[in-house]
Amino acid sequence: MPKPQTYANMRESDRALKGVTQTMPDGRNAPDATLYRLSLYHCYLGELLRVGAPERITSSELARELGIKEETVRRDISFVGEIGRPGAGYKPEDLYREFTRYLGLEEQYPIAMVGTARMLEALQVVFPSERYGVKPVALFSELPEDAGVQVGDLTVQHLTELAKLDRDLGVTVALVACSPGWVQVTLDLLANAGVTGVLLITPAIHIRKPEGMQIHQVRMPCDIKSLACKCQVPVGAGRPTE
């Protein structure tokens, strides 16, 4: 979710994933990098629609706003189908709806979240999920004392209750922010509960991926170290004077 993606470094991922293809459940094929960018366009259009979108938006405008080549945007949209008229741009709501359909999303995509009650409350501040088309429907914590705590309109359950996750909730993706020592147990429990995708933001380095599970991991210590290296002043370049 791989190093954390931004509008700028997404292009690096595009190059790294070139040629890798993801098979969609109904037979559609698209490179993994295209699927990521379609999700990026979907999020961006969702924000536009919330704050007031223009009557039409062009592929060149999407490219400029997101730092992507225009021809790449056009190629990505071609995977979704014939939308709008060439040269006339797209109605943002139509484009958003078609991306939603193609990505197999819902207006409020159900997810489970795992972390301490304190962490789950903090995540609500930095990731107000309802703004992004995601709806937490089940919360779990590795701390026994967190069981029964109310976070938003949901009650936190102990991690062991994952085995009883209601399949009717339709949860296939989970956000995991538990402590490092609980990561493997959590992944195994999620897999047994039918969850096949995990966004892992706990900086565990070595994990055993359950069979059939997709894991996108944000490793903040590694990313900070990489960023620190990139920000070092080259030898001989000198430092700015005050």
C-alpha positions in Angstrom: 0.0 0.0 0.0 5.3 -1.6 -0.7 6.3 1.9 0.3 3.4 4.4 1.0 2.2 5.8 -2.3 1.9 9.5 -3.1 1.0 11.3 -6.3 4.7 11.7 -7.1 6.2 8.3 -6.3 3.2 6.5 -7.9 5.0 6.8 -11.2 8.0 4.9 -9.7 5.6 2.1 -8.8 4.2 2.2 -12.3 7.7 1.5 -13.7 8.3 -1.3 -11.2 5.0 -3.0 -11.9 5.1 -2.7 -15.6 3.9 -5.9 -17.2 2.4 -7.3 -14.0 -1.3 -8.0 -14.6 -4.1 -8.5 -12.1 -7.0 -10.8 -13.1 -10.3 -9.4 -11.9 -13.0 -11.9 -10.7 -15.1 -11.5 -13.8 -12.3 -11.9 -16.2 -11.1 -8.3 -16.7 -7.4 -7.8 -16.9 -5.4 -4.7 -15.9 -1.8 -4.2 -14.8 -1.5 -3.8 -11.0 -0.1 -0.2 -11.5 -3.3 0.6 -13.5 -5.5 -0.7 -10.8 -3.7 1.5 -8.3 -4.0 4.6 -10.5 -7.7 3.9 -11.1 -8.1 3.8 -7.3 -6.2 7.1 -7.1 -8.5 8.7 -9.7 -11.5 7.3 -7.8 -10.3 8.9 -4.5 -9.5 12.2 -6.2 -12.9 12.4 -8.0 -14.6 11.5 -4.7 -13.0 14.5 -3.1 -14.0 16.8 -6.0 -17.6 15.6 -5.8 -17.6 16.3 -2.0 -16.3 19.9 -2.3 -17.9 20.9 -5.6 -16.7 19.3 -8.9 -16.6 21.1 -12.2 -19.2 20.3 -14.9 -16.6 18.3 -16.8 -13.0 17.1 -16.3 -10.5 16.1 -18.9 -7.7 13.5 -18.9 -5.2 16.3 -19.2 -6.6 17.9 -16.0 -6.5 14.6 -14.1 -2.9 14.1 -15.3 -1.8 17.6 -14.2 -3.5 17.4 -10.8 -2.0 13.9 -10.0 1.4 14.2 -11.6 0.8 11.5 -14.2 1.4 11.5 -18.0 -1.8 12.3 -19.9 -1.4 9.3 -22.2 -1.2 7.1 -19.1 -4.4 8.5 -17.8 -6.1 7.9 -21.1 -4.8 4.3 -21.3 -6.0 3.6 -17.8 -9.5 4.9 -18.5 -9.6 2.7 -21.6 -9.6 -0.4 -19.4 -12.8 0.8 -17.8 -14.7 1.2 -21.1 -16.1 3.9 -23.4 -16.9 6.9 -21.2 -17.8 10.3 -22.6 -16.7 11.7 -26.0 -13.1 12.2 -27.2 -12.0 15.7 -26.6 -15.1 16.7 -24.6 -13.9 15.5 -21.2 -16.0 13.5 -18.7 -18.7 14.3 -16.2 -17.0 13.7 -12.8 -20.0 11.9 -11.4 -20.1 9.5 -14.4 -16.4 8.8 -14.3 -16.6 8.2 -10.5 -19.5 5.8 -11.0 -17.7 3.8 -13.7 -14.5 3.6 -11.6 -16.6 2.4 -8.7 -18.2 -0.3 -10.9 -14.9 -1.4 -12.5 -13.0 -1.6 -9.2 -15.9 -3.7 -7.7 -16.4 -1.2 -4.9 -19.5 0.0 -3.1 -20.5 3.5 -1.9 -19.4 2.4 1.6 -16.9 -0.5 1.2 -17.0 -2.6 4.4 -13.7 -3.3 6.2 -12.5 -4.6 9.6 -10.0 -2.8 11.7 -7.5 -4.3 14.2 -5.6 -2.3 16.8 -5.9 -1.1 20.3 -8.9 1.0 21.1 -6.6 4.0 21.5 -5.1 3.4 18.0 -8.6 2.9 16.5 -9.7 6.2 17.9 -6.6 7.9 16.5 -7.1 6.4 13.1 -10.6 8.0 13.0 -8.9 11.4 13.2 -6.3 10.8 10.5 -8.4 8.6 8.3 -12.1 9.6 8.5 -13.1 6.6 6.5 -16.6 7.8 5.6 -15.0 10.5 3.5 -13.3 8.0 1.3 -16.0 5.4 0.6 -14.8 3.0 3.3 -17.0 1.8 6.2 -15.5 0.0 9.2 -18.1 -2.6 10.3 -16.0 -4.5 12.9 -13.3 -3.5 15.3 -10.8 -5.8 17.2 -8.1 -5.2 19.7 -5.3 -7.5 21.1 -5.8 -6.0 24.6 -8.4 -7.8 26.7 -9.3 -4.6 28.6 -10.4 -3.0 25.3 -13.2 -5.4 24.8 -16.5 -3.5 25.1 -15.0 -0.1 24.5 -17.0 2.0 22.1 -15.2 3.7 19.2 -17.6 5.7 17.1 -20.8 3.6 16.7 -18.9 0.3 17.0 -18.0 -1.8 20.0 -14.4 -3.2 20.1 -14.1 -6.9 20.3 -11.1 -9.0 21.5 -8.9 -10.3 18.7 -9.9 -13.9 19.4 -13.5 -13.0 18.3 -12.2 -12.6 14.7 -13.0 -16.3 14.4 -16.7 -15.3 14.7 -16.6 -12.5 12.1 -20.0 -12.4 10.5 -19.6 -13.4 6.8 -22.8 -11.5 6.0 -20.9 -8.3 6.7 -19.1 -8.9 3.4 -15.6 -8.0 4.8 -12.7 -9.1 2.5 -10.3 -6.3 3.5 -8.9 -5.3 6.9 -6.7 -2.5 8.1 -4.3 -3.8 10.7 -2.5 -1.5 13.2 -1.8 -3.9 16.1 1.5 -4.2 17.9 4.3 -6.1 16.1 4.0 -9.2 18.3 0.4 -9.7 17.3 0.8 -9.3 13.5 1.2 -12.9 12.5 -1.6 -14.1 14.8 -3.8 -11.4 13.4 -3.1 -12.3 9.8 -3.8 -15.9 10.4 -7.1 -15.2 12.2 -8.1 -12.8 9.4 -7.3 -15.5 6.8 -9.4 -18.0 8.7 -12.3 -15.5 8.8 -12.3 -15.1 5.0 -10.4 -11.9 4.7 -8.2 -11.9 1.7 -6.7 -8.4 1.7 -4.8 -6.5 4.4 -3.4 -3.0 4.7 -0.8 -3.4 7.3 0.6 -0.3 8.9 2.5 -2.1 11.7 6.2 -1.9 10.9 6.9 -5.6 11.3 9.7 -6.6 8.9 9.4 -10.4 8.6 5.9 -11.8 8.2 4.5 -15.1 6.8 1.7 -14.3 4.3 -1.3 -16.6 4.6 -2.0 -18.5 1.4 -4.3 -16.4 -0.9 -3.9 -13.2 1.0 -2.8 -9.9 -0.5 -0.9 -7.7 1.9 0.0 -4.0 1.3 2.4 -2.8 4.0 3.5 0.6 5.1 6.9 0.3 6.8 7.4 3.7 8.3 10.9 3.2 9.8 12.2 2.0 6.4 10.5 4.9 4.6 11.9 7.4 7.1 15.4 6.0 6.6 15.0 6.1 2.9 13.8 9.7 3.0 16.6 10.7 5.3 19.1 9.3 2.8 17.5 11.2 -0.1 17.5 14.4 1.9 21.2 14.3 2.8 23.2 17.2 1.3 25.6 15.8 -1.3 29.3 15.8 -0.4 30.9 19.1 -1.6 27.6 20.8 -2.2 27.9 22.8 1.0 25.1 24.0 3.2 22.9 27.1 3.0 24.3 30.0 4.9 22.1 32.0 7.3 
